[in-house]
Amino acid sequence: MSFTYTQLKTAIEDYTENNETSFVNNLPLFIRLTEERILKNVQLNVFRKNVAGAMTSGNKFLSLPSDFLAPFALKYTDSSSETVFVDYKDSEFIQSYNPNATTTGSPRYYGSYDVDNFIIAPTPDSSYNAELHYFYRPLSLTESSYTLTLTNVTGTFTASDTITGSTSGESSGVDSVPSTTSLIVIIPSSNYTVGETITASPSGATATVSAVGSDTTVTWLSDNAEMAMLYGSLTEAYLYMKGDPAIMQMYTQRFGESIGRLKNLGEAQEVTDEYRTGQLVRAKT
């Protein structure tokens, strides 16, 4: 079983028996909050990646990738061409360890400083090639897309446009423009209507919708953690509705059970990978 964005929204509405407009408009928020809770509770190898960068001489900061969620490892190559791993610490430890940023040396520690930067200690005494291995934030299910086929096109649509339907009242962002007669748009709360006119801002382009594609996109979480996605979203929905505490407790418990199963999956993958490479870090208990 898996969920597309449309299917998950429908399930939430069915379980809560609520299709009130303001509630439906908040469904994307409930889903994104659930995705964030899952990603912060379970660290899965499938959401790890590497990125190359550089530590700059005299600069105690190192920029974070735009999709950064949590660190896994940071290493750099020193002047002897040796690989050096840097230990992760909290920012207070780092600033206590190296209170004077003008004191330089071979980096030993790094930590999260703000949403855009790591802080490094000591401040690098030279420029070093670095590699960050990290957990990233994957594309949200709410950013799924489908294709609109167009006729009577006036002007030029762009990927920075937001389009609005004259009949449905729907509004969504344009993801890409594959041709002059089609748009790939971020899925709105409901479908555009065939025959209605859409108007784009800021380009000012207009067109008539001749066909609306279907939502077929699934993400790793909506395909492999579908119950966590459902029960987490229902928990957020009942919190919003100030719903029955007993029902909310049931959904919270089921979300926790789903997270537990997902953690077991992640730990099994981790141990298997470490045995495969001959680098078992910890025994599975």
C-alpha positions in Angstrom: 0.0 0.0 0.0 1.2 3.5 -0.7 -0.3 7.0 -0.8 -0.3 9.7 -3.4 -0.9 13.2 -2.2 -4.5 13.1 -3.3 -5.1 9.7 -1.7 -3.6 10.7 1.6 -5.7 13.9 1.7 -8.8 11.9 0.9 -8.0 9.4 3.7 -7.6 12.2 6.2 -10.9 13.7 5.2 -12.6 10.3 5.4 -11.2 9.4 8.8 -12.0 12.7 10.4 -15.3 13.1 8.5 -14.3 16.7 7.8 -14.2 18.5 4.5 -14.7 22.0 5.8 -12.7 24.5 3.7 -10.3 25.8 6.3 -9.6 22.3 7.4 -8.9 21.1 3.9 -6.7 24.1 3.2 -4.5 23.0 6.2 -4.1 19.4 5.0 -0.8 20.1 3.3 0.5 21.5 6.6 -0.5 18.4 8.5 1.3 16.2 6.0 4.5 18.3 6.1 4.5 18.4 9.9 4.2 14.6 9.9 7.0 14.2 7.4 9.2 16.4 9.6 8.4 14.3 12.7 9.2 11.1 10.9 12.5 12.4 9.5 13.6 13.7 12.9 12.6 10.5 14.7 14.2 8.0 12.3 17.5 8.4 10.5 17.4 6.2 7.4 20.3 5.5 5.1 18.1 6.1 2.1 18.1 9.8 3.1 21.9 10.2 3.3 24.1 11.9 0.8 27.6 13.4 0.3 28.6 16.8 -0.8 32.1 18.2 -1.4 33.1 21.7 -0.1 36.0 23.6 1.3 37.0 25.0 4.7 38.5 28.4 4.2 41.6 29.7 6.0 40.6 32.1 8.8 36.8 31.4 8.4 35.2 29.5 11.3 32.0 28.9 9.3 31.1 26.2 6.8 27.9 26.6 4.7 25.2 24.0 5.1 23.5 22.4 2.0 20.0 23.7 1.3 18.4 20.3 2.0 20.4 19.6 5.2 18.5 17.8 8.0 21.2 16.3 10.3 24.9 15.6 10.2 26.4 12.1 9.8 30.1 12.8 9.3 32.5 15.6 8.2 36.1 14.9 7.0 38.8 16.9 5.3 42.2 16.3 3.7 45.1 17.8 5.6 48.4 19.1 4.2 49.9 15.6 4.4 47.0 14.2 2.2 45.7 12.4 5.2 41.9 12.1 5.8 40.9 13.7 9.1 37.4 13.2 10.6 36.0 16.1 12.6 33.9 15.4 15.8 30.4 16.8 16.0 29.7 18.9 19.2 27.1 21.4 20.2 27.9 25.1 19.4 28.4 26.0 23.1 31.1 23.5 23.5 32.8 24.7 20.4 32.7 28.4 21.4 34.1 27.4 24.8 36.8 25.3 23.3 37.8 28.1 20.9 36.5 31.4 22.4 38.9 33.5 20.2 38.0 33.0 16.6 41.4 34.4 15.5 43.1 31.3 17.1 43.7 29.0 14.2 44.7 25.4 13.8 43.8 22.0 12.3 40.0 21.7 12.7 38.9 19.2 15.4 35.3 19.9 16.0 32.2 21.2 14.2 28.6 21.9 15.2 25.4 23.5 14.0 25.6 27.3 14.4 22.5 28.5 12.6 20.2 27.3 9.8 22.8 28.1 7.2 26.2 27.3 8.8 28.3 25.0 10.8 30.9 26.4 13.2 34.4 24.9 13.2 37.0 24.8 15.9 39.8 25.7 15.8 39.3 28.2 13.0 41.0 26.6 10.0 44.7 27.6 9.7 44.6 26.8 6.0 42.1 26.0 3.2 41.1 22.3 3.2 39.0 20.2 0.8 36.1 18.8 2.9 33.3 16.3 2.4 30.1 16.3 4.4 28.0 13.1 4.8 24.6 14.1 6.0 20.9 13.3 6.2 18.9 15.4 3.8 15.3 16.5 3.8 13.6 14.8 0.8 10.9 16.4 -1.4 7.6 16.6 0.4 4.6 14.6 -0.8 2.8 18.0 -0.9 5.2 19.1 -3.6 3.9 16.4 -6.0 3.0 17.6 -9.5 0.8 16.8 -12.5 0.4 18.1 -16.0 -2.1 20.6 -17.4 -2.7 20.5 -21.1 -3.5 23.9 -22.6 -5.1 25.6 -25.5 -5.7 29.3 -26.5 -2.3 30.2 -24.9 -1.6 33.9 -24.7 1.8 35.1 -23.4 4.6 32.9 -22.0 4.3 30.9 -18.8 7.4 30.6 -16.6 8.5 28.2 -13.8 8.3 31.1 -11.4 4.6 31.6 -12.1 1.6 31.0 -9.8 -1.5 30.1 -11.8 -5.1 30.6 -10.7 -8.3 29.0 -12.2 -11.2 31.3 -13.1 -13.8 28.7 -12.3 -12.3 26.4 -9.7 -10.5 29.2 -7.9 -7.5 26.9 -7.5 -4.0 28.4 -7.2 -0.7 26.5 -7.5 2.9 27.0 -8.4 4.3 26.1 -11.8 7.0 23.5 -11.5 8.2 23.5 -15.1 7.0 24.4 -18.6 7.8 21.4 -20.9 6.1 22.9 -24.0 4.0 25.9 -25.1 0.8 23.9 -24.6 1.5 22.2 -21.2 2.5 23.0 -17.7 3.7 20.8 -14.8 2.1 22.3 -11.7 2.4 21.6 -7.9 -0.8 19.7 -7.0 -3.4 22.1 -5.5 -6.1 21.2 -3.0 -8.4 19.9 -5.8 -8.4 19.7 -9.5 -8.6 22.5 -12.0 -11.6 22.4 -14.3 -11.4 21.5 -18.0 -12.5 24.5 -20.0 -11.7 27.1 -17.4 -9.2 29.9 -18.0 -6.0 30.0 -16.0 -4.1 33.2 -15.4 -0.4 33.3 -14.4 1.4 35.8 -12.1 3.8 37.5 -12.5 4.1 36.6 -16.3 0.5 37.5 -17.0 0.1 34.6 -19.4 -3.4 33.0 -19.9 -4.7 29.8 -21.3 -7.7 27.4 -21.4 -7.3 24.1 -19.6 -8.1 21.3 -22.1 -7.0 18.3 -19.9 -5.9 17.7 -16.3 -3.4 15.0 -15.5 -3.7 12.6 -12.6 -1.7 12.5 -9.4 0.5 9.4 -9.6 3.5 10.6 -7.5 4.6 8.7 -4.4 7.6 9.5 -2.2 9.7 7.1 -0.3 7.9 7.9 2.9 4.4 7.6 1.4 5.4 4.2 -0.1 7.4 2.7 2.8 6.0 4.5 5.8 2.5 5.0 4.7 0.9 4.2 8.1 3.2 6.7 9.9 2.2 9.2 7.3 -1.5 8.5 7.8 -1.6 8.3 11.6 0.8 11.3 12.0 -1.3 13.4 9.8 -4.5 12.3 11.7 -2.8 13.3 14.9 -2.1 16.8 13.5 -5.6 17.0 12.2 -7.2 16.1 15.5 -5.0 18.6 17.3 -6.2 21.3 14.8 -9.8 20.3 15.3 -9.5 20.0 19.1 -11.0 16.5 18.6 -11.9 13.7 20.9 -8.9 13.0 23.2 -9.5 9.3 23.2 -9.3 9.2 19.4 -6.3 11.5 19.3 -4.5 9.2 21.8 -5.3 6.2 19.6 -3.8 7.9 16.6 -0.8 9.0 18.6 -0.2 5.5 19.8 -0.5 4.1 16.2 1.9 6.7 14.9 4.4 5.7 17.6 4.0 2.0 16.7 4.6 2.9 13.0 7.7 4.9 13.9 9.0 1.9 15.9 8.6 -0.4 12.9 10.4 2.2 10.8 13.3 2.4 13.3 13.7 -1.3 13.2 13.9 -1.2 9.4 16.5 1.6 9.6 18.6 -0.2 12.1 18.5 -3.5 10.1 19.7 -1.7 7.0 22.5 0.0 9.0 23.8 -3.2 10.6 23.6 -5.0 7.2 25.5 -2.2 5.5 28.2 -2.2 8.2 28.7 -6.0 8.0 28.9 -5.8 4.2 31.7 -3.3 4.4 33.4 -5.1 7.4 33.0 -2.0 9.5 30.5 -3.0 12.2 30.2 0.0 14.5 27.8 -1.4 17.1 26.1 -4.7 17.6 22.4 -4.9 17.0 20.6 -5.6 20.3 
